[in-house]
Amino acid sequence: MIVTINLGIDQVTALLGKAHDEGPISRKVFDIPKDINVENANDFTVCFNEWDIKEVKLNGASLKPAE
């Protein structure tokens, strides 16, 4: 699993795969709220089922999928 947080565009990308040399099985992008306080500790949780990313949570709240 790889999670990339890009505050420059207010998005987080989650990738889920099985092997190092293969492409991701599931890739989803979610919007990060613009008012996130980066000076505080934050908890990102990636939820998946059967190798499909279902949601990403920030501090327990579901993030909106990016358009």
PDB file of N, CA, C and O in Angstrom, chain B, residues numbered from 101:
ATOM      1  N   MET B 101       0.852  -1.167   0.000  1.00  0.00           N
ATOM      2  CA  MET B 101       0.000   0.000   0.000  1.00  0.00           C
ATOM      3  C   MET B 101       0.898   1.230   0.000  1.00  0.00           C
ATOM      4  O   MET B 101       1.875   1.311   0.745  1.00  0.00           O
ATOM      5  N   ILE B 102       0.546   2.176  -0.847  1.00  0.00           N
ATOM      6  CA  ILE B 102       1.236   3.467  -0.897  1.00  0.00           C
ATOM      7  C   ILE B 102       0.181   4.550  -0.759  1.00  0.00           C
ATOM      8  O   ILE B 102      -0.847   4.518  -1.435  1.00  0.00           O
ATOM      9  N   VAL B 103       0.440   5.500   0.112  1.00  0.00           N
ATOM     10  CA  VAL B 103      -0.454   6.645   0.283  1.00  0.00           C
ATOM     11  C   VAL B 103       0.377   7.902   0.070  1.00  0.00           C
ATOM     12  O   VAL B 103       1.385   8.114   0.744  1.00  0.00           O
ATOM     13  N   THR B 104      -0.057   8.738  -0.878  1.00  0.00           N
ATOM     14  CA  THR B 104       0.637   9.981  -1.182  1.00  0.00           C
ATOM     15  C   THR B 104      -0.264  11.148  -0.828  1.00  0.00           C
ATOM     16  O   THR B 104      -1.391  11.244  -1.313  1.00  0.00           O
ATOM     17  N   ILE B 105       0.236  12.033   0.018  1.00  0.00           N
ATOM     18  CA  ILE B 105      -0.527  13.210   0.439  1.00  0.00           C
ATOM     19  C   ILE B 105       0.071  14.419  -0.278  1.00  0.00           C
ATOM     20  O   ILE B 105       1.247  14.738  -0.099  1.00  0.00           O
ATOM     21  N   ASN B 106      -0.750  15.088  -1.091  1.00  0.00           N
ATOM     22  CA  ASN B 106      -0.285  16.240  -1.848  1.00  0.00           C
ATOM     23  C   ASN B 106      -1.087  17.460  -1.432  1.00  0.00           C
ATOM     24  O   ASN B 106      -2.181  17.702  -1.943  1.00  0.00           O
ATOM     25  N   LEU B 107      -0.538  18.226  -0.501  1.00  0.00           N
ATOM     26  CA  LEU B 107      -1.252  19.409  -0.008  1.00  0.00           C
ATOM     27  C   LEU B 107      -1.262  20.532  -1.033  1.00  0.00           C
ATOM     28  O   LEU B 107      -2.057  21.465  -0.917  1.00  0.00           O
ATOM     29  N   GLY B 108      -0.380  20.458  -2.047  1.00  0.00           N
ATOM     30  CA  GLY B 108      -0.368  21.470  -3.101  1.00  0.00           C
ATOM     31  C   GLY B 108      -1.651  21.469  -3.913  1.00  0.00           C
ATOM     32  O   GLY B 108      -2.076  22.512  -4.409  1.00  0.00           O
ATOM     33  N   ILE B 109      -2.274  20.298  -4.051  1.00  0.00           N
ATOM     34  CA  ILE B 109      -3.537  20.198  -4.787  1.00  0.00           C
ATOM     35  C   ILE B 109      -4.661  19.669  -3.894  1.00  0.00           C
ATOM     36  O   ILE B 109      -5.745  19.344  -4.380  1.00  0.00           O
ATOM     37  N   ASP B 110      -4.399  19.586  -2.595  1.00  0.00           N
ATOM     38  CA  ASP B 110      -5.398  19.160  -1.597  1.00  0.00           C
ATOM     39  C   ASP B 110      -5.995  17.793  -1.923  1.00  0.00           C
ATOM     40  O   ASP B 110      -7.214  17.619  -1.916  1.00  0.00           O
ATOM     41  N   GLN B 111      -5.111  16.816  -2.212  1.00  0.00           N
ATOM     42  CA  GLN B 111      -5.579  15.467  -2.508  1.00  0.00           C
ATOM     43  C   GLN B 111      -4.674  14.420  -1.866  1.00  0.00           C
ATOM     44  O   GLN B 111      -3.495  14.659  -1.608  1.00  0.00           O
ATOM     45  N   VAL B 112      -5.257  13.265  -1.621  1.00  0.00           N
ATOM     46  CA  VAL B 112      -4.505  12.102  -1.158  1.00  0.00           C
ATOM     47  C   VAL B 112      -4.802  10.963  -2.139  1.00  0.00           C
ATOM     48  O   VAL B 112      -5.955  10.718  -2.496  1.00  0.00           O
ATOM     49  N   THR B 113      -3.736  10.270  -2.568  1.00  0.00           N
ATOM     50  CA  THR B 113      -3.871   9.138  -3.480  1.00  0.00           C
ATOM     51  C   THR B 113      -3.478   7.872  -2.740  1.00  0.00           C
ATOM     52  O   THR B 113      -2.434   7.823  -2.090  1.00  0.00           O
ATOM     53  N   ALA B 114      -4.314   6.852  -2.841  1.00  0.00           N
ATOM     54  CA  ALA B 114      -4.028   5.555  -2.225  1.00  0.00           C
ATOM     55  C   ALA B 114      -3.888   4.514  -3.329  1.00  0.00           C
ATOM     56  O   ALA B 114      -4.734   4.422  -4.220  1.00  0.00           O
ATOM     57  N   LEU B 115      -2.805   3.724  -3.264  1.00  0.00           N
ATOM     58  CA  LEU B 115      -2.560   2.636  -4.212  1.00  0.00           C
ATOM     59  C   LEU B 115      -2.438   1.347  -3.435  1.00  0.00           C
ATOM     60  O   LEU B 115      -1.814   1.300  -2.375  1.00  0.00           O
ATOM     61  N   LEU B 116      -3.038   0.302  -3.970  1.00  0.00           N
ATOM     62  CA  LEU B 116      -3.019  -0.996  -3.311  1.00  0.00           C
ATOM     63  C   LEU B 116      -2.601  -2.043  -4.334  1.00  0.00           C
ATOM     64  O   LEU B 116      -3.182  -2.121  -5.417  1.00  0.00           O
ATOM     65  N   GLY B 117      -1.593  -2.850  -3.996  1.00  0.00           N
ATOM     66  CA  GLY B 117      -1.116  -3.876  -4.908  1.00  0.00           C
ATOM     67  C   GLY B 117      -0.610  -5.085  -4.157  1.00  0.00           C
ATOM     68  O   GLY B 117      -0.512  -5.076  -2.930  1.00  0.00           O
ATOM     69  N   LYS B 118      -0.287  -6.136  -4.911  1.00  0.00           N
ATOM     70  CA  LYS B 118       0.168  -7.386  -4.307  1.00  0.00           C
ATOM     71  C   LYS B 118       1.662  -7.631  -4.472  1.00  0.00           C
ATOM     72  O   LYS B 118       2.274  -8.273  -3.618  1.00  0.00           O
ATOM     73  N   ALA B 119       2.264  -7.135  -5.553  1.00  0.00           N
ATOM     74  CA  ALA B 119       3.674  -7.434  -5.815  1.00  0.00           C
ATOM     75  C   ALA B 119       4.431  -6.162  -6.174  1.00  0.00           C
ATOM     76  O   ALA B 119       3.853  -5.208  -6.694  1.00  0.00           O
ATOM     77  N   HIS B 120       5.723  -6.158  -5.893  1.00  0.00           N
ATOM     78  CA  HIS B 120       6.569  -4.984  -6.107  1.00  0.00           C
ATOM     79  C   HIS B 120       6.641  -4.581  -7.580  1.00  0.00           C
ATOM     80  O   HIS B 120       6.594  -3.389  -7.885  1.00  0.00           O
ATOM     81  N   ASP B 121       6.752  -5.533  -8.492  1.00  0.00           N
ATOM     82  CA  ASP B 121       6.960  -5.230  -9.906  1.00  0.00           C
ATOM     83  C   ASP B 121       5.675  -5.133 -10.720  1.00  0.00           C
ATOM     84  O   ASP B 121       5.737  -5.012 -11.944  1.00  0.00           O
ATOM     85  N   GLU B 122       4.531  -5.183 -10.081  1.00  0.00           N
ATOM     86  CA  GLU B 122       3.259  -5.099 -10.795  1.00  0.00           C
ATOM     87  C   GLU B 122       2.585  -3.766 -10.494  1.00  0.00           C
ATOM     88  O   GLU B 122       2.853  -3.136  -9.471  1.00  0.00           O
ATOM     89  N   GLY B 123       1.707  -3.348 -11.398  1.00  0.00           N
ATOM     90  CA  GLY B 123       0.960  -2.114 -11.195  1.00  0.00           C
ATOM     91  C   GLY B 123      -0.055  -2.254 -10.083  1.00  0.00           C
ATOM     92  O   GLY B 123      -0.303  -3.359  -9.602  1.00  0.00           O
ATOM     93  N   PRO B 124      -0.648  -1.136  -9.667  1.00  0.00           N
ATOM     94  CA  PRO B 124      -1.640  -1.196  -8.589  1.00  0.00           C
ATOM     95  C   PRO B 124      -2.896  -1.943  -9.010  1.00  0.00           C
ATOM     96  O   PRO B 124      -3.321  -1.874 -10.163  1.00  0.00           O
ATOM     97  N   ILE B 125      -3.473  -2.646  -8.069  1.00  0.00           N
ATOM     98  CA  ILE B 125      -4.746  -3.328  -8.285  1.00  0.00           C
ATOM     99  C   ILE B 125      -5.887  -2.330  -8.124  1.00  0.00           C
ATOM    100  O   ILE B 125      -6.892  -2.395  -8.832  1.00  0.00           O
ATOM    101  N   SER B 126      -5.715  -1.412  -7.185  1.00  0.00           N
ATOM    102  CA  SER B 126      -6.722  -0.386  -6.926  1.00  0.00           C
ATOM    103  C   SER B 126      -6.010   0.934  -6.693  1.00  0.00           C
ATOM    104  O   SER B 126      -5.014   0.992  -5.972  1.00  0.00           O
ATOM    105  N   ARG B 127      -6.526   1.996  -7.306  1.00  0.00           N
ATOM    106  CA  ARG B 127      -5.974   3.346  -7.126  1.00  0.00           C
ATOM    107  C   ARG B 127      -7.154   4.296  -7.017  1.00  0.00           C
ATOM    108  O   ARG B 127      -8.016   4.333  -7.896  1.00  0.00           O
ATOM    109  N   LYS B 128      -7.190   5.062  -5.936  1.00  0.00           N
ATOM    110  CA  LYS B 128      -8.280   6.026  -5.726  1.00  0.00           C
ATOM    111  C   LYS B 128      -7.680   7.342  -5.221  1.00  0.00           C
ATOM    112  O   LYS B 128      -6.685   7.352  -4.496  1.00  0.00           O
ATOM    113  N   VAL B 129      -8.305   8.439  -5.618  1.00  0.00           N
ATOM    114  CA  VAL B 129      -7.874   9.780  -5.219  1.00  0.00           C
ATOM    115  C   VAL B 129      -9.023  10.437  -4.461  1.00  0.00           C
ATOM    116  O   VAL B 129     -10.183  10.352  -4.864  1.00  0.00           O
ATOM    117  N   PHE B 130      -8.677  11.094  -3.358  1.00  0.00           N
ATOM    118  CA  PHE B 130      -9.672  11.743  -2.497  1.00  0.00           C
ATOM    119  C   PHE B 130      -9.246  13.182  -2.216  1.00  0.00           C
ATOM    120  O   PHE B 130      -8.055  13.490  -2.168  1.00  0.00           O
ATOM    121  N   ASP B 131     -10.233  14.056  -2.030  1.00  0.00           N
ATOM    122  CA  ASP B 131      -9.959  15.460  -1.694  1.00  0.00           C
ATOM    123  C   ASP B 131      -9.688  15.606  -0.202  1.00  0.00           C
ATOM    124  O   ASP B 131     -10.341  14.975   0.629  1.00  0.00           O
ATOM    125  N   ILE B 132      -8.716  16.446   0.119  1.00  0.00           N
ATOM    126  CA  ILE B 132      -8.394  16.780   1.516  1.00  0.00           C
ATOM    127  C   ILE B 132      -9.026  18.138   1.818  1.00  0.00           C
ATOM    128  O   ILE B 132      -8.911  19.056   1.006  1.00  0.00           O
ATOM    129  N   PRO B 133      -9.686  18.286   2.959  1.00  0.00           N
ATOM    130  CA  PRO B 133     -10.245  19.600   3.306  1.00  0.00           C
ATOM    131  C   PRO B 133      -9.142  20.671   3.333  1.00  0.00           C
ATOM    132  O   PRO B 133      -8.028  20.428   3.798  1.00  0.00           O
ATOM    133  N   LYS B 134      -9.481  21.841   2.829  1.00  0.00           N
ATOM    134  CA  LYS B 134      -8.500  22.927   2.753  1.00  0.00           C
ATOM    135  C   LYS B 134      -8.106  23.456   4.134  1.00  0.00           C
ATOM    136  O   LYS B 134      -7.062  24.093   4.275  1.00  0.00           O
ATOM    137  N   ASP B 135      -8.924  23.200   5.145  1.00  0.00           N
ATOM    138  CA  ASP B 135      -8.646  23.729   6.479  1.00  0.00           C
ATOM    139  C   ASP B 135      -7.869  22.756   7.371  1.00  0.00           C
ATOM    140  O   ASP B 135      -7.841  22.937   8.588  1.00  0.00           O
ATOM    141  N   ILE B 136      -7.241  21.729   6.792  1.00  0.00           N
ATOM    142  CA  ILE B 136      -6.478  20.773   7.594  1.00  0.00           C
ATOM    143  C   ILE B 136      -5.296  21.491   8.259  1.00  0.00           C
ATOM    144  O   ILE B 136      -4.606  22.290   7.625  1.00  0.00           O
ATOM    145  N   ASN B 137      -5.081  21.198   9.518  1.00  0.00           N
ATOM    146  CA  ASN B 137      -3.975  21.787  10.265  1.00  0.00           C
ATOM    147  C   ASN B 137      -2.785  20.822  10.203  1.00  0.00           C
ATOM    148  O   ASN B 137      -2.752  19.818  10.915  1.00  0.00           O
ATOM    149  N   VAL B 138      -1.819  21.136   9.351  1.00  0.00           N
ATOM    150  CA  VAL B 138      -0.683  20.230   9.160  1.00  0.00           C
ATOM    151  C   VAL B 138       0.297  20.261  10.331  1.00  0.00           C
ATOM    152  O   VAL B 138       1.184  19.411  10.418  1.00  0.00           O
ATOM    153  N   GLU B 139       0.146  21.229  11.228  1.00  0.00           N
ATOM    154  CA  GLU B 139       1.032  21.287  12.389  1.00  0.00           C
ATOM    155  C   GLU B 139       0.603  20.306  13.478  1.00  0.00           C
ATOM    156  O   GLU B 139       1.386  19.984  14.371  1.00  0.00           O
ATOM    157  N   ASN B 140      -0.642  19.832  13.402  1.00  0.00           N
ATOM    158  CA  ASN B 140      -1.139  18.835  14.352  1.00  0.00           C
ATOM    159  C   ASN B 140      -0.960  17.433  13.775  1.00  0.00           C
ATOM    160  O   ASN B 140      -0.792  17.278  12.565  1.00  0.00           O
ATOM    161  N   ALA B 141      -0.993  16.423  14.623  1.00  0.00           N
ATOM    162  CA  ALA B 141      -0.974  15.033  14.153  1.00  0.00           C
ATOM    163  C   ALA B 141      -2.312  14.735  13.472  1.00  0.00           C
ATOM    164  O   ALA B 141      -3.371  15.137  13.953  1.00  0.00           O
ATOM    165  N   ASN B 142      -2.244  14.027  12.350  1.00  0.00           N
ATOM    166  CA  ASN B 142      -3.440  13.633  11.610  1.00  0.00           C
ATOM    167  C   ASN B 142      -3.369  12.138  11.334  1.00  0.00           C
ATOM    168  O   ASN B 142      -2.286  11.574  11.183  1.00  0.00           O
ATOM    169  N   ASP B 143      -4.539  11.502  11.269  1.00  0.00           N
ATOM    170  CA  ASP B 143      -4.623  10.063  11.056  1.00  0.00           C
ATOM    171  C   ASP B 143      -5.348   9.791   9.739  1.00  0.00           C
ATOM    172  O   ASP B 143      -6.529  10.109   9.599  1.00  0.00           O
ATOM    173  N   PHE B 144      -4.631   9.197   8.765  1.00  0.00           N
ATOM    174  CA  PHE B 144      -5.239   8.770   7.516  1.00  0.00           C
ATOM    175  C   PHE B 144      -5.459   7.266   7.599  1.00  0.00           C
ATOM    176  O   PHE B 144      -4.533   6.521   7.921  1.00  0.00           O
ATOM    177  N   THR B 145      -6.678   6.813   7.311  1.00  0.00           N
ATOM    178  CA  THR B 145      -7.016   5.393   7.315  1.00  0.00           C
ATOM    179  C   THR B 145      -7.525   5.018   5.932  1.00  0.00           C
ATOM    180  O   THR B 145      -8.442   5.650   5.409  1.00  0.00           O
ATOM    181  N   VAL B 146      -6.921   3.978   5.335  1.00  0.00           N
ATOM    182  CA  VAL B 146      -7.364   3.481   4.034  1.00  0.00           C
ATOM    183  C   VAL B 146      -8.177   2.211   4.278  1.00  0.00           C
ATOM    184  O   VAL B 146      -7.676   1.254   4.868  1.00  0.00           O
ATOM    185  N   CYS B 147      -9.425   2.203   3.825  1.00  0.00           N
ATOM    186  CA  CYS B 147     -10.314   1.051   4.000  1.00  0.00           C
ATOM    187  C   CYS B 147     -10.462   0.345   2.656  1.00  0.00           C
ATOM    188  O   CYS B 147     -10.780   0.970   1.644  1.00  0.00           O
ATOM    189  N   PHE B 148     -10.225  -0.980   2.661  1.00  0.00           N
ATOM    190  CA  PHE B 148     -10.381  -1.724   1.420  1.00  0.00           C
ATOM    191  C   PHE B 148     -10.982  -3.085   1.699  1.00  0.00           C
ATOM    192  O   PHE B 148     -10.932  -3.595   2.818  1.00  0.00           O
ATOM    193  N   ASN B 149     -11.564  -3.672   0.632  1.00  0.00           N
ATOM    194  CA  ASN B 149     -12.190  -4.987   0.714  1.00  0.00           C
ATOM    195  C   ASN B 149     -11.886  -5.718  -0.589  1.00  0.00           C
ATOM    196  O   ASN B 149     -12.121  -5.185  -1.673  1.00  0.00           O
ATOM    197  N   GLU B 150     -11.364  -6.938  -0.482  1.00  0.00           N
ATOM    198  CA  GLU B 150     -11.024  -7.750  -1.652  1.00  0.00           C
ATOM    199  C   GLU B 150     -10.173  -6.963  -2.650  1.00  0.00           C
ATOM    200  O   GLU B 150     -10.449  -6.978  -3.850  1.00  0.00           O
ATOM    201  N   TRP B 151      -9.149  -6.282  -2.161  1.00  0.00           N
ATOM    202  CA  TRP B 151      -8.160  -5.545  -2.956  1.00  0.00           C
ATOM    203  C   TRP B 151      -8.760  -4.355  -3.705  1.00  0.00           C
ATOM    204  O   TRP B 151      -8.206  -3.925  -4.717  1.00  0.00           O
ATOM    205  N   ASP B 152      -9.879  -3.818  -3.224  1.00  0.00           N
ATOM    206  CA  ASP B 152     -10.476  -2.621  -3.801  1.00  0.00           C
ATOM    207  C   ASP B 152     -10.606  -1.564  -2.716  1.00  0.00           C
ATOM    208  O   ASP B 152     -11.258  -1.793  -1.697  1.00  0.00           O
ATOM    209  N   ILE B 153      -9.994  -0.416  -2.929  1.00  0.00           N
ATOM    210  CA  ILE B 153     -10.065   0.676  -1.951  1.00  0.00           C
ATOM    211  C   ILE B 153     -11.489   1.208  -1.925  1.00  0.00           C
ATOM    212  O   ILE B 153     -12.035   1.592  -2.959  1.00  0.00           O
ATOM    213  N   LYS B 154     -12.083   1.229  -0.748  1.00  0.00           N
ATOM    214  CA  LYS B 154     -13.465   1.680  -0.583  1.00  0.00           C
ATOM    215  C   LYS B 154     -13.550   3.130  -0.118  1.00  0.00           C
ATOM    216  O   LYS B 154     -14.408   3.884  -0.576  1.00  0.00           O
ATOM    217  N   GLU B 155     -12.646   3.522   0.806  1.00  0.00           N
ATOM    218  CA  GLU B 155     -12.656   4.897   1.296  1.00  0.00           C
ATOM    219  C   GLU B 155     -11.350   5.220   1.991  1.00  0.00           C
ATOM    220  O   GLU B 155     -10.589   4.336   2.386  1.00  0.00           O
ATOM    221  N   VAL B 156     -11.115   6.517   2.127  1.00  0.00           N
ATOM    222  CA  VAL B 156     -10.003   7.018   2.933  1.00  0.00           C
ATOM    223  C   VAL B 156     -10.617   7.950   3.965  1.00  0.00           C
ATOM    224  O   VAL B 156     -11.462   8.786   3.645  1.00  0.00           O
ATOM    225  N   LYS B 157     -10.176   7.790   5.212  1.00  0.00           N
ATOM    226  CA  LYS B 157     -10.667   8.628   6.302  1.00  0.00           C
ATOM    227  C   LYS B 157      -9.538   9.504   6.818  1.00  0.00           C
ATOM    228  O   LYS B 157      -8.381   9.086   6.875  1.00  0.00           O
ATOM    229  N   LEU B 158      -9.889  10.710   7.187  1.00  0.00           N
ATOM    230  CA  LEU B 158      -8.951  11.649   7.815  1.00  0.00           C
ATOM    231  C   LEU B 158      -9.485  11.941   9.202  1.00  0.00           C
ATOM    232  O   LEU B 158     -10.544  12.550   9.357  1.00  0.00           O
ATOM    233  N   ASN B 159      -8.747  11.504  10.210  1.00  0.00           N
ATOM    234  CA  ASN B 159      -9.159  11.702  11.599  1.00  0.00           C
ATOM    235  C   ASN B 159     -10.572  11.154  11.848  1.00  0.00           C
ATOM    236  O   ASN B 159     -11.354  11.749  12.589  1.00  0.00           O
ATOM    237  N   GLY B 160     -10.889  10.007  11.214  1.00  0.00           N
ATOM    238  CA  GLY B 160     -12.165   9.339  11.419  1.00  0.00           C
ATOM    239  C   GLY B 160     -13.290   9.757  10.485  1.00  0.00           C
ATOM    240  O   GLY B 160     -14.334   9.106  10.450  1.00  0.00           O
ATOM    241  N   ALA B 161     -13.095  10.838   9.724  1.00  0.00           N
ATOM    242  CA  ALA B 161     -14.150  11.337   8.809  1.00  0.00           C
ATOM    243  C   ALA B 161     -13.820  10.912   7.382  1.00  0.00           C
ATOM    244  O   ALA B 161     -12.687  11.077   6.931  1.00  0.00           O
ATOM    245  N   SER B 162     -14.802  10.369   6.672  1.00  0.00           N
ATOM    246  CA  SER B 162     -14.608   9.949   5.285  1.00  0.00           C
ATOM    247  C   SER B 162     -14.301  11.124   4.391  1.00  0.00           C
ATOM    248  O   SER B 162     -14.939  12.173   4.480  1.00  0.00           O
ATOM    249  N   LEU B 163     -13.311  10.942   3.518  1.00  0.00           N
ATOM    250  CA  LEU B 163     -12.974  11.977   2.539  1.00  0.00           C
ATOM    251  C   LEU B 163     -13.796  11.773   1.264  1.00  0.00           C
ATOM    252  O   LEU B 163     -14.172  10.652   0.923  1.00  0.00           O
ATOM    253  N   LYS B 164     -14.062  12.866   0.581  1.00  0.00           N
ATOM    254  CA  LYS B 164     -14.838  12.838  -0.659  1.00  0.00           C
ATOM    255  C   LYS B 164     -13.936  12.388  -1.806  1.00  0.00           C
ATOM    256  O   LYS B 164     -12.817  12.884  -1.940  1.00  0.00           O
ATOM    257  N   PRO B 165     -14.412  11.447  -2.641  1.00  0.00           N
ATOM    258  CA  PRO B 165     -13.605  11.057  -3.807  1.00  0.00           C
ATOM    259  C   PRO B 165     -13.378  12.273  -4.721  1.00  0.00           C
ATOM    260  O   PRO B 165     -14.269  13.102  -4.910  1.00  0.00           O
ATOM    261  N   ALA B 166     -12.183  12.356  -5.274  1.00  0.00           N
ATOM    262  CA  ALA B 166     -11.856  13.474  -6.191  1.00  0.00           C
ATOM    263  C   ALA B 166     -12.614  13.289  -7.496  1.00  0.00           C
ATOM    264  O   ALA B 166     -12.904  12.168  -7.915  1.00  0.00           O
ATOM    265  N   GLU B 167     -12.924  14.399  -8.121  1.00  0.00           N
ATOM    266  CA  GLU B 167     -13.639  14.332  -9.410  1.00  0.00           C
ATOM    267  C   GLU B 167     -12.674  14.343 -10.559  1.00  0.00           C
ATOM    268  O   GLU B 167     -13.091  14.294 -11.716  1.00  0.00           O
TER     269      GLU B 167
END
